[in-house]
Amino acid sequence: MLKNLDLRLFLPQPPLWLIAAAVLLLVASWVPLALFLKHRFSWHEEPRIHLWQDMDNQPKLKAQGTTPVFADGRAMRPHAAGTIARGHLDTDDHLHRGFVLAAGDGGQLETVYLEGIPGEFEVDEEFVAHGQLKYNAQCYPCHGFDGRGNGPVNQRGAALQANANAGVKLGTAWVPVTNLLQEAEPGQLQFGPGLYPDGKLYNTIVNGKGNMVGQGHALSLEDRWAIVAYVRALQLAQRPDAVQAAWGQQDRPGPAALADRDQP
């Protein structure tokens, strides 16, 4: 007889309202957790509450911010006039600038761009491969992998220009990207070593030219000269006749050739 005895008959039966209240309290206990998660992953104008004042919560001026401390209102301070950062004296014109200022026939200073890669770098396969890596990162978007100026940025700009010519509102004015293999005359590249010395190519990479923004901020000294070496290799690979002719005809000035010229 005990086997068939249901013990639930002897347990107290809570009323329905008590069961409902318990369920509601259980669900309500999840609400603070949901609010914490929402607050954690949402954006707020005010900084979050810091129980411990770590270094991430301190007064500071952010880049491109404003401040009433200085007369010009800028948080970022320009370089002090007439000063040079430690370790950046950069006295080697060939290495750091690619040109020298020399006195011309009339006694006026003129810019003389230098040829060749500075002796601090060994132009070997590894150096040129490094230049290819940096070229693909910084130059390819505009100039393309082959240097002919048909990278994705130029393609997009040309498409927008075509829209402008067709009367579409999304159009824009676009200046075609320079073709590094363009001929100035038959058998000679406009940006080859004959008409565009290595130092000038280096200076253009660093400081830009026309609508091209300089890339000096994103490239180290070695990166810049490695790109120069790779561009020459790129030109030589696709237009060996024009490059070899230019190298054969060009009287390339270097630092030694300018040693006897008056410099400031």
C-alpha positions as CSV (number, residue, x, y, z in Angstrom):
1,M,0.0,0.0,0.0
2,L,2.9,2.4,0.7
3,K,4.2,2.0,-2.8
4,N,1.2,3.7,-4.2
5,L,1.3,6.6,-1.7
6,D,1.7,10.0,-3.3
7,L,3.8,12.2,-1.0
8,R,2.7,15.4,-2.8
9,L,-0.6,15.1,-1.1
10,F,1.1,15.9,2.2
11,L,3.2,18.8,0.9
12,P,1.8,22.4,1.3
13,Q,0.4,23.8,-1.9
14,P,1.4,27.4,-2.4
15,P,-1.3,29.7,-3.8
16,L,-1.1,30.7,-7.4
17,W,-0.4,34.4,-6.7
18,L,2.7,33.3,-4.7
19,I,4.0,31.3,-7.6
20,A,3.4,34.2,-10.0
21,A,5.2,36.6,-7.7
22,A,8.2,34.3,-7.4
23,V,8.4,34.0,-11.2
24,L,8.1,37.8,-11.6
25,L,10.9,38.4,-9.0
26,L,13.1,35.9,-10.9
27,V,12.6,37.7,-14.2
28,A,13.0,41.1,-12.5
29,S,16.4,40.0,-11.2
30,W,17.6,39.9,-14.8
31,V,16.7,43.5,-15.5
32,P,19.7,45.0,-13.7
33,L,22.0,42.7,-15.7
34,A,20.4,43.7,-19.0
35,L,20.8,47.4,-18.0
36,F,24.4,46.9,-17.1
37,L,25.1,45.3,-20.5
38,K,23.2,48.0,-22.4
39,H,25.2,50.7,-20.6
40,R,28.4,48.9,-21.2
41,F,27.9,48.7,-25.0
42,S,26.2,52.1,-25.7
43,W,27.7,55.5,-26.3
44,H,27.3,58.3,-23.6
45,E,28.3,61.9,-23.6
46,E,29.4,61.7,-20.0
47,P,32.4,59.6,-19.0
48,R,31.6,56.4,-17.1
49,I,31.8,56.2,-13.3
50,H,35.3,55.4,-12.2
51,L,35.5,53.9,-8.7
52,W,39.3,53.9,-9.1
53,Q,40.8,56.9,-10.9
54,D,43.1,55.1,-13.3
55,M,45.3,56.8,-15.9
56,D,42.7,56.5,-18.6
57,N,40.5,59.0,-16.7
58,Q,42.5,62.2,-16.5
59,P,42.4,65.7,-17.9
60,K,44.2,65.8,-21.3
61,L,44.2,67.6,-24.6
62,K,43.5,65.3,-27.6
63,A,44.9,65.6,-31.1
64,Q,43.2,68.3,-33.2
65,G,41.4,69.6,-30.1
66,T,41.0,73.1,-28.9
67,T,42.1,74.8,-25.7
68,P,41.9,78.3,-24.3
69,V,45.4,78.0,-22.8
70,F,47.1,79.2,-26.0
71,A,46.4,82.3,-28.0
72,D,45.8,80.4,-31.3
73,G,43.3,78.0,-29.5
74,R,45.0,74.9,-30.8
75,A,45.8,72.0,-28.5
76,M,48.5,70.6,-30.8
77,R,51.6,72.8,-30.7
78,P,53.7,73.6,-33.8
79,H,57.4,73.1,-33.8
80,A,59.3,75.9,-32.1
81,A,60.8,78.1,-34.8
82,G,64.5,77.6,-35.3
83,T,64.7,74.3,-33.4
84,I,65.7,70.8,-34.5
85,A,64.5,67.6,-32.8
86,R,67.2,65.5,-31.2
87,G,68.6,63.1,-33.6
88,H,67.1,64.8,-36.7
89,L,69.9,67.2,-37.7
90,D,69.8,65.6,-41.2
91,T,73.0,67.1,-42.5
92,D,73.3,64.7,-45.5
93,D,71.4,66.4,-48.3
94,H,71.6,63.4,-50.6
95,L,70.3,61.0,-48.0
96,H,67.6,63.2,-46.4
97,R,66.5,65.6,-49.2
98,G,67.7,64.2,-52.5
99,F,69.1,67.6,-53.7
100,V,71.6,70.3,-52.9
101,L,71.5,74.0,-53.2
102,A,74.4,75.2,-55.4
103,A,75.4,78.5,-56.8
104,G,74.7,78.7,-60.5
105,D,76.4,80.7,-63.2
106,G,74.7,83.9,-62.2
107,G,75.5,83.4,-58.6
108,Q,72.0,82.6,-57.6
109,L,71.2,79.4,-55.7
110,E,69.6,76.6,-57.7
111,T,68.3,73.2,-56.8
112,V,70.3,70.4,-58.1
113,Y,68.7,67.0,-57.7
114,L,71.1,64.1,-57.2
115,E,71.2,60.7,-58.9
116,G,71.7,57.3,-57.4
117,I,70.7,55.7,-54.2
118,P,72.7,57.0,-51.2
119,G,75.6,54.7,-50.2
120,E,74.0,54.0,-46.8
121,F,71.8,51.5,-48.6
122,E,72.8,48.4,-50.5
123,V,70.6,48.1,-53.6
124,D,70.1,44.4,-53.8
125,E,67.2,42.1,-54.3
126,E,66.1,42.3,-50.7
127,F,66.2,46.2,-50.8
128,V,64.1,46.3,-54.0
129,A,61.6,43.8,-52.6
130,H,61.2,46.0,-49.6
131,G,60.5,48.9,-51.9
132,Q,57.9,46.8,-53.7
133,L,56.2,46.1,-50.4
134,K,56.0,49.8,-49.5
135,Y,55.0,50.8,-53.0
136,N,52.1,48.4,-52.9
137,A,51.0,49.9,-49.6
138,Q,51.4,53.6,-50.3
139,C,51.6,54.1,-54.1
140,Y,49.5,51.3,-55.7
141,P,46.1,52.8,-54.9
142,C,46.7,55.6,-57.3
143,H,49.6,54.6,-59.6
144,G,48.6,50.9,-59.9
145,F,50.8,47.8,-59.7
146,D,52.4,48.5,-63.0
147,G,53.0,52.3,-62.4
148,R,50.8,53.4,-65.3
149,G,48.5,55.4,-63.1
150,N,45.5,53.2,-63.3
151,G,45.1,52.2,-59.6
152,P,41.6,51.8,-58.0
153,V,41.6,55.4,-56.7
154,N,42.2,56.7,-60.3
155,Q,39.6,54.4,-61.7
156,R,37.0,55.7,-59.2
157,G,38.0,59.3,-59.9
158,A,37.7,58.7,-63.6
159,A,34.2,57.1,-63.1
160,L,33.0,60.1,-61.1
161,Q,34.4,62.5,-63.7
162,A,32.5,60.6,-66.4
163,N,29.4,61.0,-64.3
164,A,30.0,64.7,-64.1
165,N,30.3,64.9,-67.9
166,A,27.1,63.0,-68.2
167,G,25.3,65.4,-65.9
168,V,25.1,63.1,-62.8
169,K,25.2,65.0,-59.5
170,L,27.7,62.6,-58.0
171,G,30.4,63.7,-60.5
172,T,33.6,65.5,-59.5
173,A,36.6,67.1,-61.1
174,W,39.5,64.7,-61.4
175,V,43.1,65.1,-62.3
176,P,44.4,61.8,-63.8
177,V,47.2,60.1,-61.8
178,T,50.7,60.3,-63.2
179,N,51.8,57.5,-65.5
180,L,55.4,56.7,-64.4
181,L,56.0,55.0,-67.7
182,Q,54.9,58.0,-69.8
183,E,57.2,59.1,-72.7
184,A,58.4,62.6,-72.9
185,E,59.8,61.8,-76.4
186,P,60.3,58.6,-78.2
187,G,62.7,56.4,-76.3
188,Q,62.8,58.5,-73.2
189,L,60.6,58.4,-70.1
190,Q,59.3,61.6,-68.7
191,F,59.8,60.3,-65.2
192,G,62.8,58.1,-66.0
193,P,66.3,58.6,-64.6
194,G,67.2,60.9,-67.6
195,L,64.7,63.6,-67.0
196,Y,63.6,62.9,-63.4
197,P,66.7,62.1,-61.2
198,D,66.4,59.7,-58.3
199,G,66.7,62.6,-55.8
200,K,63.7,64.4,-57.4
201,L,61.7,61.2,-57.3
202,Y,62.6,60.8,-53.7
203,N,61.6,64.4,-52.9
204,T,58.3,63.9,-54.7
205,I,57.6,60.8,-52.6
206,V,58.3,62.6,-49.4
207,N,56.7,66.0,-50.0
208,G,54.2,65.3,-52.8
209,K,53.6,67.3,-56.0
210,G,50.5,69.0,-57.4
211,N,47.5,67.1,-56.1
212,M,49.7,64.2,-54.8
213,V,50.0,64.2,-51.0
214,G,53.5,63.6,-49.6
215,Q,54.0,60.2,-48.0
216,G,57.0,61.2,-45.9
217,H,54.9,61.0,-42.7
218,A,54.2,57.3,-43.3
219,L,57.6,56.1,-44.6
220,S,60.9,55.8,-43.0
221,L,64.1,56.9,-44.7
222,E,64.8,53.4,-45.9
223,D,61.3,53.0,-47.1
224,R,61.5,56.1,-49.3
225,W,64.7,55.1,-51.0
226,A,63.6,51.5,-51.4
227,I,60.5,52.8,-53.3
228,V,62.8,54.9,-55.6
229,A,64.8,51.7,-56.3
230,Y,61.6,49.7,-57.0
231,V,60.1,52.4,-59.3
232,R,63.4,52.3,-61.3
233,A,63.1,48.5,-61.4
234,L,59.5,48.8,-62.5
235,Q,60.4,51.1,-65.3
236,L,63.3,49.0,-66.4
237,A,61.2,45.9,-66.4
238,Q,58.5,47.4,-68.6
239,R,60.4,49.9,-70.7
240,P,64.1,48.7,-70.7
241,D,64.8,50.6,-74.0
242,A,63.7,54.0,-72.6
243,V,65.4,53.6,-69.2
244,Q,68.7,52.2,-70.6
245,A,68.8,55.0,-73.1
246,A,68.2,57.6,-70.5
247,W,70.9,56.1,-68.2
248,G,73.3,56.1,-71.1
249,Q,72.7,59.7,-72.1
250,Q,72.3,61.3,-68.7
251,D,75.3,63.0,-67.0
252,R,74.1,62.1,-63.5
253,P,75.3,64.5,-60.8
254,G,76.2,63.1,-57.4
255,P,77.6,64.6,-54.2
256,A,81.2,64.0,-55.4
257,A,80.5,65.8,-58.7
258,L,79.3,68.9,-56.8
259,A,82.1,69.0,-54.4
260,D,83.8,71.8,-56.2
261,R,80.7,73.9,-56.6
262,D,80.0,76.8,-54.3
263,Q,77.3,75.8,-51.7
264,P,75.7,78.0,-49.0
